[in-house]
């Protein structure tokens, strides 16, 4: 990701485990199916704090269970903890 923090995620893995379609996750999170798809595929998209929180809440998970920041960057995950 250019000029930002690389964020790996388990969105697709958790979504499939919960038997949700991308469309259902999009509706639950208030995001577009297109964005969900881009995030799941690891495409170069700007994943904001609010986007991570919306997806995590829709999956009933903590942000840190769904998203993992690349350890090569100096950034703390506690900023995203919603509990």
Buried (B, 14 or more C-beta within 10 A) or exposed (E): BEEEEBBEBBBBEBBEEBEBEBEBBBEBBEBEBEBBBBBBEBEEBEBEEEBBBBBBBBBEBBBBEBBBBEEEEEBEEEEBEEE
